[in-house]
Structure formats: structure tokens, C-alpha cells
């Protein structure tokens, strides 16, 4: 069981690199899906006059471009942060990394739902590009699933990398733990 991504036995810090790679892989997959979505919208869902074929009125295509840009920045930043830092030293960045991952999951869900609803309206109205819209639906929902995996994985990674607390004994004194060094004034045996 030591080769699994997570192991509840033994030291969970040894499992962090594997979990970090899993989260980074989902981030890379999300970046690929968002790039493909942006390409599909730009090439196949815009006609010669610049009309967005992803919706009846309004401009969902611009919303896709903005969401793609924000997603690329956040997913890329989270991936770099997870690969470049020591997990026990990023306590101040825990909230930033987890918060940005959760924000990205919410943003992706909003975009996927918008594309799905507005694209179905355009398909029902008989707009051309039904196949491209279905591909855009698939890329949007796959990207949203990857962002949920990324958010859950980052939350789990940060939870596993938190410092361990000292456990009190029956006498009331804390037993020193390997993850928490004793203080100068603390009593350790």
C-alpha cells in the first residue's frame, strides 16, 4: 500500500509528491481542454461576420475567451506552486492555493453551465455548428471536472501537509512529536 497515491498508514508526507503530481496532471489536462475550447470557439463557432454561433443573442464567445484566460493563469499558477515549493514551508500560501483552486472550480462550473444552456438554445434555433458546440460542451465539462479534481486534490494536499500537533498524555504534559520540534522553554524527555 506504500505505492498508492494516498496511504493512511505510515508517514503521509512521503505520499505528497505523488498526490501533487496527480493534481498537476489534472491541471495540465485542464489547460489543454481550455486551449482546445478557445480554439473551437475561435475557429468554428464564429462566422465571417463575427457573430458568435454559441448563443442566440449576446456574446458567450467573449465569455469563453475571458474564462479561458483566467483558467490558464490560475491552473498554471497552482501547478507551478505545487511543483516548486516544499509543502511544509508554504503555510502562508495554503489559503491562496486552495482558495484559487476553489474559485477556478466555481468559475469553470459557471462557464460550463452557460455554454450548455446557451448552446442548446442555439442548436434548437437551427444555428450551424452543432458538432462544434457539442465539442465545446465536452471540453467545458471536462475542464470543470479537472478543476474540481484540482481543487479537491489541493485541499487534501494542504490538509496532509499541515504540521502535526502534540498529543497530551494522561499527566497533562505534551509528548514531543517528530513533526513539531520542542521549544526552548518546553519540557521534553
C-alpha positions in Angstrom: 0.0 0.0 0.0 3.1 2.3 0.1 2.9 2.9 -3.7 -0.6 4.3 -3.6 -1.3 8.0 -4.1 -2.6 8.2 -0.5 -1.7 5.9 2.3 -3.4 6.3 5.7 -0.7 4.2 7.3 2.8 5.5 7.9 4.0 9.0 7.2 1.6 10.8 4.8 4.3 13.3 3.9 6.0 10.6 1.8 2.9 10.4 -0.4 2.7 14.2 -1.1 4.8 14.2 -4.2 2.6 11.5 -5.9 -0.6 13.4 -4.9 1.0 16.7 -6.1 1.8 15.1 -9.5 -1.8 13.9 -9.8 -3.1 17.4 -9.1 -0.6 18.9 -11.6 -1.6 16.3 -14.2 -5.3 17.3 -13.8 -4.2 21.0 -14.1 -2.3 20.2 -17.3 -5.3 18.4 -18.7 -7.5 21.4 -17.8 -5.1 23.7 -19.6 -5.3 21.5 -22.7 -9.1 21.4 -22.6 -9.3 25.2 -22.2 -6.9 25.8 -25.0 -8.9 23.4 -27.2 -12.2 25.1 -26.2 -10.8 28.5 -27.1 -9.6 27.2 -30.5 -13.0 25.6 -31.2 -14.8 28.8 -30.4 -12.5 31.0 -32.4 -12.3 28.8 -35.5 -15.6 27.0 -35.7 -18.2 29.0 -33.7 -17.6 32.4 -35.1 -18.9 33.1 -38.6 -17.3 35.5 -41.2 -19.3 38.5 -39.8 -18.0 37.8 -36.3 -21.3 36.5 -34.9 -21.0 34.0 -32.1 -22.7 30.8 -33.0 -22.7 29.6 -29.5 -25.8 31.5 -28.5 -28.8 33.4 -29.9 -28.0 36.9 -28.7 -25.2 38.3 -26.6 -21.6 37.1 -26.8 -20.9 33.9 -25.0 -17.8 33.6 -27.1 -16.1 36.5 -25.4 -17.1 34.9 -22.0 -15.3 31.8 -23.2 -12.2 33.7 -24.1 -12.1 35.5 -20.7 -12.7 32.3 -18.8 -10.0 30.5 -20.8 -7.5 33.2 -20.0 -8.4 33.3 -16.3 -8.3 29.5 -16.1 -4.9 29.3 -17.8 -3.4 31.7 -15.3 -4.9 30.1 -12.2 -4.3 26.5 -13.2 -0.8 27.3 -14.4 -0.1 29.2 -11.2 -1.4 26.4 -9.0 0.6 23.8 -10.9 3.8 25.8 -10.6 3.2 26.5 -6.9 2.7 22.8 -6.2 5.9 21.7 -8.1 8.2 24.5 -6.9 7.8 24.7 -3.2 8.2 22.5 -0.2 4.8 21.5 1.2 5.7 22.0 4.8 7.0 25.6 4.2 4.0 27.0 2.3 1.7 27.6 5.3 1.1 31.2 4.3 0.2 30.1 0.7 -2.2 27.3 1.7 -5.2 29.6 1.7 -4.2 31.3 -1.5 -3.6 28.0 -3.4 -6.8 26.3 -2.0 -8.9 29.5 -2.5 -7.7 30.0 -6.1 -8.4 26.3 -6.9 -11.9 26.5 -5.4 -12.6 29.8 -7.3 -11.4 28.2 -10.5 -13.8 25.3 -10.0 -16.7 27.7 -9.4 -15.8 29.8 -12.5 -15.5 26.6 -14.6 -18.9 25.4 -13.4 -20.5 28.8 -14.3 -18.9 28.8 -17.8 -19.9 25.1 -18.5 -23.4 25.7 -17.4 -23.7 28.9 -19.5 -22.2 27.2 -22.6 -24.5 24.3 -22.2 -27.7 26.3 -21.8 -27.0 28.9 -24.4 -25.6 26.4 -26.9 -28.7 24.2 -26.6 -30.8 27.3 -27.4 -28.7 28.0 -30.5 -28.9 24.3 -31.6 -32.7 24.4 -31.1 -32.9 27.5 -33.2 -31.1 25.8 -36.0 -27.8 27.7 -36.0 -25.0 25.9 -37.8 -22.1 24.3 -36.0 -23.9 21.7 -33.9 -20.9 19.4 -33.8 -18.6 22.2 -32.8 -21.0 23.2 -30.0 -21.1 19.6 -28.7 -17.3 19.5 -28.7 -17.3 22.8 -26.8 -19.7 21.3 -24.3 -17.4 18.3 -23.8 -14.3 20.4 -23.4 -16.0 22.8 -20.9 -17.4 20.0 -18.7 -14.1 18.0 -18.8 -12.2 21.2 -17.8 -14.7 21.7 -15.0 -14.2 18.1 -13.8 -10.4 18.7 -13.9 -10.8 21.9 -11.9 -12.8 20.0 -9.2 -10.1 17.3 -9.1 -7.5 20.0 -8.8 -9.4 21.8 -6.0 -10.1 18.6 -4.1 -6.5 17.4 -4.5 -5.1 20.7 -3.4 -7.3 20.8 -0.3 -6.2 17.2 0.5 -2.6 18.0 -0.2 -2.7 21.0 2.1 -4.5 19.1 4.8 -1.9 16.3 4.7 1.0 18.7 4.8 -0.2 20.5 7.9 2.1 20.2 10.9 1.2 17.6 13.4 0.1 18.6 16.9 1.5 17.4 20.1 -0.7 14.8 21.8 -1.2 15.3 25.6 -0.6 12.4 27.9 -2.6 11.4 30.9 -0.3 13.5 33.1 -1.1 16.6 31.1 2.4 17.1 29.6 2.7 17.1 25.8 4.8 14.3 24.3 7.2 15.7 21.7 6.3 14.8 18.1 8.8 14.4 15.3 7.0 17.0 13.1 6.8 19.6 15.9 10.2 20.5 17.3 10.3 21.2 21.0 10.5 24.9 22.1 13.4 26.2 24.2 11.3 26.6 27.3 9.3 23.4 26.7 9.9 20.2 28.8 10.9 17.3 26.7 12.2 14.0 27.9 
